[in-house]
């Protein structure tokens, strides 16, 4: 048996608070062909339900129609959802893609880095159908293995697990369009450093020895291609999301009120045309902030 897979299987079985579990079960009704629901992000660590929950829904097939056409080319789809649980409004940002797409991306067979870089970090498999559960465990194991191998190749020779992961996350953040401040990798690793030590040790145990210079050179070459394509892929995803982000108006309204205190009414027109309505909303926020700052 794979030591790494055993570690991943145990971590994916992590229990989550009832509201988070209830929302995951709700998402299986929103996505008719759902095969599995993964939960990840800072709230997995903190349990703070006042923020936005982060889920990945893995489906049997892409959405129907034009949305499905674009999702086959550029995944995932992103949507915003709300649910009331025991009198409390919960909010979630949901990424969705097919289980097959997830498996290929996690194994590193695509030029994209986002899936394996995301799922080498802690996550919980909240719901899966009987046949999908083992496939998801295998895929997340592949994500950890892909990330670990790139970390070994990009990090210092014979470096500690911490040094290898630090090198990897610095490289992945540089390869993508990110709003986080420099040093974000520090906060990721310092939350549970032993966990990342164990993942790296399991990767190295499964690999059966030190990486050869030939393999290191091959992975560095492979990384240079991914680094080159990282930002263009991010831009393409942002452009796609501008037209396909379901619930964008409600998500933006909540974010604006949370950060500025300015309430934004989500009218049917704004719900249908989030891009066209954005200038008027931003103007309202600007006028309100200016009025508040006036003596």
SVG drawing of the C-alpha trace seen along z (x, -y; Angstrom):
<svg xmlns="http://www.w3.org/2000/svg" viewBox="-36 -69 58 71">
<polyline fill="none" stroke="black" stroke-width="0.4" points="0.0,0.0 1.1,-3.6 2.1,-5.5 1.1,-8.7 -2.3,-7.4 -3.0,-6.2 -2.1,-9.7 -4.4,-11.3 -7.3,-9.0 -7.1,-9.7 -7.0,-13.5 -9.9,-13.5 -12.1,-11.8 -11.7,-14.7 -15.1,-15.6 -16.5,-19.1 -19.0,-21.1 -22.7,-20.4 -23.3,-23.7 -20.4,-23.0 -21.6,-19.4 -25.2,-20.5 -24.1,-23.0 -22.1,-20.3 -25.2,-18.1 -27.2,-21.0 -24.7,-21.4 -25.4,-17.8 -28.9,-19.0 -27.7,-22.1 -25.3,-20.1 -27.4,-17.2 -24.5,-15.1 -22.4,-15.6 -20.0,-12.8 -18.1,-14.3 -17.9,-17.5 -14.5,-18.7 -14.2,-21.4 -10.9,-23.4 -9.6,-26.8 -8.9,-28.8 -12.3,-28.0 -11.3,-24.3 -8.7,-25.4 -10.6,-28.2 -14.2,-27.1 -15.2,-30.8 -18.6,-30.6 -18.9,-34.4 -16.8,-34.3 -17.3,-32.5 -17.0,-28.7 -14.9,-27.1 -16.0,-24.0 -15.1,-22.0 -17.9,-20.0 -16.7,-17.2 -19.3,-16.1 -20.0,-13.3 -20.2,-15.7 -19.9,-19.4 -22.9,-21.7 -25.3,-21.7 -25.2,-24.3 -22.7,-27.0 -21.4,-27.0 -20.5,-23.4 -18.6,-24.2 -16.4,-26.7 -15.9,-24.4 -14.5,-21.6 -11.8,-24.1 -11.2,-26.0 -12.2,-24.7 -13.4,-25.2 -16.8,-26.9 -17.3,-29.3 -20.5,-30.1 -21.8,-31.7 -24.5,-30.2 -26.3,-31.0 -28.2,-28.7 -29.9,-29.2 -29.0,-26.7 -30.6,-26.8 -31.5,-30.5 -28.0,-31.5 -27.1,-32.5 -24.2,-30.7 -22.3,-31.7 -20.1,-29.7 -18.0,-30.1 -18.1,-26.9 -15.7,-25.7 -16.9,-22.8 -15.4,-20.5 -15.7,-16.9 -14.1,-14.2 -12.1,-13.2 -10.7,-16.7 -9.8,-16.8 -8.0,-13.5 -5.9,-14.6 -5.0,-17.9 -4.1,-16.4 -1.8,-13.9 0.1,-16.8 -0.7,-15.7 -1.9,-19.2 0.1,-22.4 -2.1,-23.9 -0.7,-24.0 -3.8,-25.2 -5.3,-21.8 -2.3,-20.0 -1.0,-23.2 -4.4,-23.7 -5.0,-20.1 -1.6,-19.4 -3.0,-21.6 -5.5,-20.2 -9.0,-19.4 -11.9,-17.3 -14.0,-15.0 -17.4,-15.7 -19.6,-13.7 -19.0,-11.2 -21.0,-8.5 -19.8,-5.0 -17.8,-4.7 -16.2,-8.2 -14.7,-8.1 -11.7,-5.9 -11.2,-7.9 -11.0,-11.1 -8.6,-9.7 -6.4,-8.5 -6.6,-12.0 -5.7,-13.9 -2.9,-11.5 -1.7,-12.2 -1.9,-16.0 0.3,-15.6 2.8,-13.4 2.9,-15.9 3.4,-18.8 6.0,-16.9 8.0,-16.0 8.1,-19.5 9.1,-20.7 12.0,-18.4 13.1,-19.5 12.7,-23.2 14.0,-23.3 17.5,-22.9 19.2,-19.6 18.8,-17.5 16.7,-20.3 14.4,-19.9 10.7,-19.3 10.0,-22.9 12.6,-24.3 11.2,-22.2 7.6,-23.3 8.7,-26.9 10.4,-26.8 7.4,-25.2 4.8,-27.7 7.0,-30.6 7.3,-29.4 3.6,-28.7 2.6,-32.1 5.0,-33.8 3.6,-31.8 0.0,-32.9 -1.9,-36.2 -2.3,-36.6 -3.6,-39.3 -1.9,-37.9 1.2,-39.7 4.6,-38.2 5.3,-35.6 1.9,-33.9 3.7,-30.6 4.9,-31.2 1.4,-31.3 0.4,-28.2 3.3,-26.2 3.5,-27.5 -0.1,-26.5 0.7,-22.8 4.4,-22.3 4.4,-18.7 1.6,-17.8 3.7,-19.1 6.8,-17.2 4.7,-14.0 3.4,-14.6 6.9,-15.1 8.3,-12.1 5.5,-10.0 6.2,-11.3 9.9,-10.5 9.1,-7.0 6.8,-6.2 9.4,-7.4 11.9,-5.0 15.0,-7.2 16.6,-10.4 15.6,-12.1 18.2,-11.6 19.7,-14.6 18.1,-13.6 14.6,-13.6 15.3,-16.9 16.3,-18.5 13.2,-17.1 10.9,-18.5 12.6,-21.9 12.1,-22.0 8.5,-21.0 8.1,-23.7 9.4,-26.4 6.6,-25.7 4.0,-25.9 5.5,-29.1 5.3,-30.6 1.6,-29.6 0.5,-30.4 -0.5,-34.0 -2.1,-33.7 -4.3,-30.9 -5.3,-33.0 -6.2,-35.9 -8.3,-33.5 -10.1,-32.2 -10.9,-35.7 -12.3,-36.6 -14.4,-33.4 -15.6,-34.1 -16.7,-37.6 -19.4,-36.0 -20.1,-32.7 -19.8,-33.4 -23.3,-32.4 -24.4,-34.6 -21.7,-37.2 -23.9,-40.1 -25.0,-38.6 -21.4,-37.7 -20.1,-41.2 -22.9,-42.9 -22.1,-40.9 -18.3,-41.6 -19.0,-45.4 -21.2,-45.6 -18.9,-43.5 -15.8,-45.7 -17.3,-49.1 -20.6,-49.1 -22.5,-50.2 -25.6,-48.1 -26.1,-47.2 -29.5,-46.1 -29.4,-43.1 -32.1,-43.8 -33.2,-41.3 -31.4,-43.4 -28.2,-43.5 -28.4,-39.7 -28.7,-39.2 -26.1,-41.8 -23.4,-42.0 -20.8,-43.6 -23.1,-46.3 -24.4,-47.1 -20.9,-47.4 -20.1,-51.0 -23.3,-52.3 -22.6,-50.2 -19.1,-51.4 -20.2,-55.0 -22.7,-54.5 -19.9,-53.1 -17.6,-56.0 -20.2,-58.6 -21.1,-57.0 -17.4,-56.8 -16.8,-60.4 -19.9,-61.6 -18.7,-59.7 -15.2,-61.2 -16.5,-64.8 -16.3,-66.9"/>
</svg>
